[in-house]
Amino acid sequence: MTGLTRLAKGTFAAALVFGLGACGNDAETQVSRNADGMPQGDTGWQVREEGEGLRMRRQFDQLTLVYALEPKTGGVGATLTARAAPCLGGKGEFEVEDKFTPLSADEASELTDIRDRMEGLVGRVADRCDIPDKVRNQITAGFDGLFFRTSGQRAAVSGS
């Protein structure tokens, strides 16, 4: 029993260190360029307030995904953007955007709608550009938790 307790404590401590390390600072969340000039790295999901709006952004290698909320007359507007830079063979850029009004339903339904839209945009970029499957499949990872953590900030933007 003592050995299992120590193992559980050690596992918890390792998970805590890893979790805190994943947050990192700005220097650790930069995407650098590898030897052939391709972007390589993962910024993780970052949240920034811009004026009265809110922006959630992640760059994973050459693919960037952004969810932005801004107050508008009579409500709030959302914009999702997926951008590949470079797009093909280390050259060019391609960006797709989806502007919409967030659902006024419960958070789980709203999150489902946003994730469906993200997957659609990432799919459109991947169809046109050289995006590795690993990047395509992992770019949205962690957004769910971020979405729920920012509920107060999102409510402030929408005025509710």
Buried (B, 14 or more C-beta within 10 A) or exposed (E): EEEEEEEEEEEEEEEEEEEEEEEEEEEEBEBEEEEEEEBBBBBBBBEEEEEEBBBBBBBBBBBBBBBBBBBEEEEBBBBBBBBBBBBEEEEEEBBBEBEEEBBEEEEEEBBBBBBEBBBBBBBBBBEBBBBEEEBBEBBBEBBBEBBEEBEEBBEBBBEE
